[in-house]
Amino acid sequence: MNSAIDFSTSLPPDPQALNSGQVIDYWGESVKSGLYPGWLSRFCLTVLLCLSISCICNRIVAQQTSQPQSGAQLQDVVSDLIEQLGNENFRVRTNAHEALEKIGLPAFEQLRLARDHPNIQVARSVEYLLLSQNVVWWLDTDSHEVREQLLDYSSLPKVERETRLQQLALLGTDDALLALCRIAKYENNEWLSRNAGLNLLNRVLDCDEGRQVALAQSILLISQQSERQATVWLSTFCNQILARQPIDMQPWKQFADDLNLDASRQAHSSPEQRQQVLKFYEWLTRWAERQQGKQASLEMVRPSMQLVEATSKSIREYGHWAISFELPELVVELSSVYSELFDSDPKIVYLLAEAYLKLGQQQQAEQLAEKALHLPENRAAVLGQFAPGGVGDIEAGQRYVQAHELRDRGLFDWAEAEYLEGLKVESRIKVELREMLAHFYWEGGQFQKAADTLAPLVESAPVDRNLPATRYDHASVVAMHFWYAALHATSEDRLDDAFELFQKAIDANGSASLQNPDILIGLHKIARTDEQKIFFEKHFDAMVSHFRSLVSAEEARLANFDVLRSASAGMGLAQACNQLAWLLANCNAHLDEAIYLSGRSLEIDPDSYAYLDTMSRCQFAAGRLKEAVDYQRRAVAKAPHDRMLNAQLAEFEAALRQQQSSPDATIEEDK
């Protein structure tokens, strides 16, 4: 680069050329009077000087950016331009800014590292440049599905971009995974960059050896010349795969320690940051166990215990995470650190009991569960004086919540014990406890127990009129009681009795707006005579009409809704679509409409296991068994202990196996 600059073109004109008798010095000061006052001369010279500086700056920038640069040369140019962002001269700063915009993504890494520049002007300009970079996230060779996820990626809020990362990981195709690699490298938000990297690491780890090698080579090409955490993880992982040598876990231990230290030393680190650290440890556990066995993975993840704070919530979050990833030993170790909480908090005592259950120590687990079962009595005695309903409301409320949590974790015997203990207590939520216990029995296929649980409520109307109307609807409880009884009769093949009980359930609810779709679905399965079918069709048509009107109303409401003002926008529509889709699919009616409605629900809430469950049923009804199994597996992954979801998955997998083993399936595959 030629640093010699010719200033001659910016000198003022020769004084003798003015032919005015005026003599001026170089800076435009008047020596004697003439045609041009001194201030005008100074103004003209100032303009000429500014134009000269502008030309010089433009010439420098043009020289810096016009010719292709080698890697080292480009780094030097970018480094100089970043420093010029803090120059005192406005034109220098502006030209440097424009030059960095023109360079684009090749300057990204140096700009990212300059965020903490000691010159605040530079730091602010760098941040603006990073935020304003117009990144085209997809390639011409990317599939339509990948382009659809990336089309408006840069303009989306953070939570929506995170959803797109999950969708790309779910697609799992090579182009989707390499898109995750580009996001890991160029995403401006560090948290999202790491999440993209973690999603990619998890998917590549699940690939077969041949595909791992091919992806590793492509990932290394994309992630080169980047020092971001996510791209360093990816590069290290890919190099280790390609080396085909015993894996050195020391770099991963250092990566984990760095993440752990960052989260631990921030007094107010966000929950999402701690969850991301645990997500890294989840991947590291899988990687270490594959390479060096269970004990090695346990040693690698043990430092994560430093994330735990001395609160019930923190201990439970960490403990549930450890158990879900087959690391119950960490919970047992944690109990010696926070012995007081593990002795007095029933939720944490149950957590320890679950850990021992996972370790195969059944007796120790049952003893702890029995201890936890009676702890709410002591806590209620202390807190009851502050509750409007007294000790009973406190204890019943604790048992209600505890039973629900145990059920969700698949600890059904302990959950049932909590429900039954709660019913022994006089409280204002006793009716709710009965309803939840009946629902609990229904989920487990214990239909008679479910009906018997509600029988006391059916036989006599409630006398406590202080119960909020939203908590207790006597007609609905009666309908549920007869429905459970009808399901039990159906299971015993007493179809005439079942039909009468279904009739009673429908009559109890009254108008179509109060009907439970599952009642009509049960009726559809047992209707045999013309009279029974006419009865079913009458109520089916009324319910379908009701839900279609509701869907239309919710669509209109959503169209006029300010989505930015509420995270719940569209939830009413999603629920209405899901209810109608579930009814249609289970009754084998209007299947195209059912699939559309279910898809609409998933557009609004793609992570809902209930909506995935409905789409699975829709696909099954349409004869698409593989798609049905895929959707149901996704639903079960989000609620692994839900008995109804698992029962439907078993049904669909059995049907798919039968289809694949049939001669017709073999012929179709040959075609």
N, C-alpha and C positions, 0 to 999 in steps of 0.2 A: 504493500500500500504506500503511495507517494504522499509524504506528509508535508512537502513544500507546497504552499498555497500562494498563488499570484494575486496580490491585493491591488494591482495597478488599475484594474477595471473599475475600482470603486473610488478612485481619487476624484476630488472636485475638479472642475474645468480650470484650464490655465487662466490666471487673472487677466492677462493681456487680451485673451479671446473675448472678454466681455465687452470691450470697446466702449466702456462707460466712464472711464476716468476713475473708477472705483478700484481701490486696491484692498484685497482682503487677505488675512492670514489663512493658514491651513484649516483652522477651526471655525472660520466664518466671522471673525471679529472685524468690525468696520474700522478702517484706519482713517478714511476721510469720507465725506458724504458722497453719495452717488445715487444711482437709480434703485438699488436694492438695500433695504434696511438690514441690519445685522441679524435680527430675529428670524427673517425669512431665509437668510443664508444658512443659519444654524439648523432650521427645520429641514431644508432640502438636504443638507449633509447628513442629518440624522436618518432621514428616510433612505438615502443612498447606502448608508452604513448598515442599516437593518436588512436591506435587500441583499447586500453583499454577504452578511452573516448567514442569511437564509440560503443563499446559493451555495455557500461553502458547506453548510450542514447537509443540504440535500445531496451535494456531491459526495460527501463522506458516506451518507447512508446508502446512496446508489452504489458506491464502490464496495460497501460492506455486504450488500444483499443481492446485487445483480448477478454475480457469478456463483456457480455451484461451489460449495465449500466442503472440504474434508471434515470428518468428525471433530478433530482437534481445532481446526480453524473456525468452524462454526461455533464451538463452545467459547472460543476467545471473543468472537464477534458478539455473541449473546451476552457474555459477561460484561463487555464494554458498554453495550447498549443498556443493560440493567443499571450500571453505574450512572449513565447519562440521564436516567429517569430522575435523579436527584440534582441535576445541574441547576445552577442559579438562573441560567438563561432559558426563558420560556420556549423559544424556538428549538433549542437543543432537546429539551424534555419532550416536546411534541413529536419531533422527528424520530426520536428514539422509541417513543410509544408506537408510532406508525410502523416503524421498521420491525419491531417485535411482533406486532399484529400480522405483518406480512410473512414473517418467518413461520409463524403458526406453531403447530404441535412439536416440531423439533426443538423448540425453546421451552417446552412445558416443564421438563424436569428441573432446569436451572431456575425458572420462574418459581416453581414450587419451593425450592430450597431457599429462595430469596424472600420468602414471606416474612421471615424474622430479621430482615435487614436492619441494621442500627439506624439508618436514615429513614425516618417515618414517611417521608415523601416517596421514597423508593418502595417501601413496604406497601403503602396504600395503592400505588400505581400497579405493582405486581399483582395484588389481590384483584384489582379491577380487570387486569388483563386475563387472569385465570378464569374469572367469572364470565367474561365476555367472549371467550374463545368459542367459535362456531365449529363444534366437532361434528363431523358426519360419522356416526357410530357404526354404520353398516357398510358392507362391501357389495360390489355388483354381483358377486357370486353367492351372497347369502340367500337363504330360502325366504319365501314369503312370510312364513311364521316368525322368523328372526327379525326381518325388517319391520314387521308389525309391532314387535316389542320395542324396537329401537327408534321408530320413526320420530316421535316427539319426546324422546328421552330427556334431552337437555332442559326442556321447559317444564318438566314435571316437578312437583314438590318431593321432598326427601322420601316420605313414606311411600309414594307411588313408584319412585325409582327402585326402592327396595323390593316392592312387589314384582317389578319387571325383572330384577335379578333372579328372584325365585322362579319366575316363569321360564327364563332362559335355562336355568339349571334343570328344571323339570323337563324341558324339551330334550336336553341331553345330546342333541346332534353335534357333530364336530363344529359346524358354523356357530351354533349357539354357545358352545363352550369357549371358542376362540373370541367371540364377542365379549364374554365375561372377562377374558384376559385383557382385551382392549380397555374395558371399563376399569379394571384393576389398575391399569397403567395411567389412564388419562382422566378418570373421574376426579373432579375437583374436591369433593368431600372425602376426607380421609377414612371416615367410618364406613362409607359405602364402598370405597376402594377395597378395604380389608374384607368386607362382606362378599364382594365379588370374588376376591381371591379364595376365600374359604369355601364358597359354593363350588368354585372350579376344582379346588383340591379334593373335595369330597367326591365329586363326580369322576375325576380321573382315577382316584384310588379304587373306584368300583369297576373300572374297565379291565378287560383282559390284557395280557402282556403286550400283544401286538399293537392294539389300539393305544395303550399307554405310551409306547415308544413313539408312535407317529404323532400323537398329540404333544408329547414332550418336546419334540423337535420344533413344532410350530410355535409352541408357547415360548420357547427360548428366543426365537426370532422376534417375536412381538415384544417381549419384556426386556430385551437388551437395552443397555444404557439408561436404566432406571434404578434408582436406589430407594424407592418406596418400600414400605414394609411388605405389602402384598406381593409386589413383583420380586422382591428378594426371596420370599417364601417359595414362590412359584419356580424361580430359577434354581434354587437349591434343590427342591424336590425333583425337578426335571433332570438336572445334572446327575443326581443320585440314581435315578431310574436308568439313564443312558450309560452310566459307568458300569453297571452290572457287577458291582462289587459289594461286599458287606457294608451295610449302611452305617454311617457315623451319625449317631443321634445327638452328639454334642451341639451342633448348630441349632437343632430344634429345642434343646434345653435352654439355649441362650435366647432364642426367639420368645419362648414362653416366659422366661424370667423377665425379659424386657417389657412384655405386655403386662405381666403381673405387677411389676414394679410401677408402671405408669398408672394402673388402676388403683393400686394400694396407696400411693402417695398423694392421690387427689382426694382430699377430704370429702368433696362433694361430687365424686364421679357418678355419672348417670347410670341408672339401671341398664340401659341399652349397652353402655360401655362394658359393664361387668358381664352381661350376657354374651357379648362378643368374645371376651376373654375365655369364658367357659366354652363357647363354640369352638374356639381354637383348640382348647384342651380336649374337646370331644374328638376332633380330627386327629390330634396327636396321640390320643389313647388308641385309636384304631391302627394308626401307622406304626406306633411302637410295638403294639401287641403282635402285629403281623411279622415284624422284623425280629423281635427279641423275646416275645412271650408276655404273659400276663403280669408277672412280677416287675418286669422292666417298665411296662406301661404304667403300673401303679406308682413306681418311683418317679416317673416323668411328671405325673399329674399331681403328686402330693403337694408341691408348692402352691397349688391353687387354693389350698385351705386358708392362705393368707387373705383371700378375698372376703372371708366370712367375718361379719361384725357380730358383736355380742347382743343381738336382738333375735327374737323368735322368728321374725320374717326372714332375716338373712340366713339363719341356720336352716330353716325349712326349704328355702329356695335352693340352697346349695345341696342339702341332703337329698331332695327329690331329683336333682340333676345327677348326683353321684349314683343313686340307685338305678336311675333310668339307663345309665351307661355301664351297668354291671360293675360298679365300684363301691359296694356297700361297706367295704373295709374302712373307707374314709369317714363314714358316718360314725362307726364305732370309735375311731380315733378322735373324732370331733367331740364325742360324749365325754371324754376325759378332760378336754379343754374347757368346756362349758357345762360342767357337771350339775350346777344348780338349775339351769334351764332344763336339762335333760331329766331332772328329777321332779320338776313341778309343773311343767307345761304339758298338757295332755297331747297336743299336736306333735310336740317333739318326742314325747315318749312313744307315741305310735310310729313315728319316723324311725326310731331306734329299733322298735319291734319289727318293722318291715325289713330293716337291714339284717337283723338276725335271721329272719325268715329266708331272705335271699342267700344267706350263708349256710342254710340248711340246719340251723339250730332252732328247731320247731318249739321245743319246750321253753327256751329262753324267750322266744318271740311271744308265745301265748301268755307267759307270766307278765311280760311288759304290757301287752294289750289289756289284760285284766286290770292292771294298775291304772292304765290310762282311762279305762272305762269309769272309774270311780273318782277321778280327779276333779271333774266339773262340779261335783257336789260341794267340795271344799271352796273352790273359787266362787261359786254362786252364793255361798253363805256370806262371803266378804263383800261382793259387788251388789247383791240383791237389794240392799237398803237404798241404793241410788236409782233403781228401776221402778217405773210406774206399776208394773205387775209383780214386783217383789222377787224373791228368790226363785220361784217357779219359772217365771219368764226368762230369767238369766240362764238357768240350767237347761231348760228346754231349747232355748235358742242356740246355746253352745252345742248341744247334742245334734240338733238339726243340721248345723253347718258341718260338724265333724263327720256325721254319717254320710253326708253328700260327698265330702272330700275322700273318705275311705272307699266309697263306691266308685268314684272316678279313678282310683288307683288300683281297682281290682281286688280290694280287700273286703269281700262281700260278707263274710261271717262277722267280721268286726263292725261293719256298717250296720248290719241287721241288729246287732246287740245295742248299738247306740240309739237306733230308732225305737226299739222296744223299751229301753230305759227312759227315753224322753216321754213316751206315752204314760209312764207311771207317775209323771209329775203333773200337778194341776197348773195349767198355764193357759194363756190366751191364744197360743198357737197349736193347741192340741189337734184341732181339725187339720191344720196344714201338715202336721206330722203324720196323721193317718193317711192323708192323700199321697204324701211322698212315699210312705212305706208301701202302700198299695201299688204305686207306680214301680217301686223297686222290685216287688214280687212279679209284676207283669213283665218287666225286662228280663227276668230270669225264667220266664215261662211257667211260673207258679200261679196260674189264673185263679184257682179256687181260693188260695191264700189272699190274693188281691181282693177278690169279691168279699171274703169274710172280714177283711180289715175295714172295709167301708160299710159293712152291714149295720153297725151301731148308729151311724149317721143317717142311714136310709130309714131306719125304723122310727126315729124320732127327730123332729126338727130341732135345731139348736136353740137353747134357752138363753144363751148369752148374746144379747142384742148389741153389745159393744164391739163385736167383731166387725172390722171394716168389710163393706160389701165386696170389695175387690178381692178379699182373701177367701171368701166363702160363698159359693153359689150352690145352694142346696139342690137345685134341679140338675146342675152339672154333675154333682157327686152321685146322685141317683142314677144318672145315665151311665157314668163310669162303672158303677156297681153292676148294673145289668149287662154292660158290655163285657166286663171280666167274666161274669157268669156264663155268658153266651160263648166266649172263647173256650171256657172249660168244657162246656157241653159239646162244642165242635170237636175238641181234642178226644172226647170219648165217643164220637160218631153218633151223638144223640141230636140229629139235625133238626127234627121237629121242635124239640125243646130249645135248641139254639135259635131257631127262627123267632119263636115267641119272645125270647129274651132280647134279641136284637130289636124287635118291635117295641118292647118296653123302653129300651135305651133311646130309640128315636123319639118316641112319644114324650119321654121325660124332657128332652131338650127343646122340643117345639119347633120354632122357625129354623129355616135353613142356615141362618147366620150363626146359630149356636151349635150346629152339628159338628161332631168330630169326624173328619174324613175316614179315620180308621174304623169307625162303626159301620159305615156304608161299605167299606172294603171287605170287612168280615161278613157282612150280609151277602155281598156279591158272590163270595166263595161257596155259600151253602144254599143259595136260592135254586130250587129245582123245579117246582111246579109253576104253571103259568101265573097263578095268583101271586106267588112269592116274587116272581120276576117282575110282574107289573108293579108291585109294591116297591121293589128296589128301584126300578126305572123312574118312578114318580119322584122319589126323594133324591135320586142321583141327578136327574135333570134340574131339580130345584137348587141343589148345592152347586152344580156346575154354573148355573146362571148367576147365582150369588157371587161366586168367586170371580167369574169373568167381569162382572160389574165392578167388583172391588179392584181388580187389576187395572181396568180402564181408569177408575178414579185415581188410583195411586200413580199411574203413568202421567195423568194430567197434573197431578199435584207436584210430581218431580220436575216436570217441564217448567213449572213456575217457581221452583224452589231455588233459593240462593245456596248452591252446593257449598260454597266457601264458608258459610256461616255455621255449618253443622256437619260433624263427622257421621251422623246417623242418616244423612240424606239417602233416600232410596230403600231404607230398611223395611219400611212397610210394604213397598212394592215387591221386594225380594221374598218376604214371607208369604204374601198372597200368591205370587207365582209358584212358589215351592209347594204350597198346600194344594193348589189346583193340579200341578204336574204330578204330585204324589197320588192324588185321587185318580186321575186319568190313566196313569201307567199301571196302577194296581188293578184297575177295572178293564184294562186292555181297550181303551177308547181314545180316539183322537190322538194317536201316538206322536204324530208330527207336531201337534200343538204342545203336547206334554214336553217333548224334547226342547222345543223353542222356549217354553216357559222356564224349564229348569236351567237352560243356558242363560236366560235373563237373570235369574237369581245369582248364578255364579259370576256373571259380569259385575254385579254389585258387591258380592262378598265371595271371592274365589277360594277363601280358606275355610269356609264353613263345612264341617264334616256332615252336617245334616243335609246341606244342599248337594254335596258330592254323593251322598247316599241316595238321594232322590234321582240324580242323573244316572246313577248306576242302575236303579230300578227301571228307568225309562229305556235305557239301552238294552236291558235284558228283555223287556216287553217287546222291543222291536227286533229281537233275535240277534242282536250284536253282542254276543257273549264275551268276546275278548275285551271289548270296550267296557262292558259292564264290570268285569273283574278288575280292570285297570282303575276305574273310578272308585270301586269299592275298596280296593287296597289303599288308595289315597285317603279315603275317609277313615279307614281303620288306623292308618298311620297317625292321624290327628287325634284319635280317641281310641287308643289301643285296647282299653279295657271295657269298652261299650259292648254289652252282650248282644244287643240287637244288631249292631253293625257286623259283629263277628259271625252271627248266625246267617245273615244275608250273604256275607262273603263265602262262607262254607257252601251255601246253596248254589251260588253262581259258579264257584270253582268246580263243584261236582258236575254241573251241567256242561261246563266247558270241556272238562275231561271226557265226558261221555260223547260230546260232539266230535272231539278230535280223534277219538278211538273208533268212530263209526266208519263203515266202508265209504259212505257218501263223502265224508270229510277227506279221506285219502284220495278219492277221485278228483275232488275239487282242487286239492293241492297240486296234483299232477297237471291239471289244466294250466 
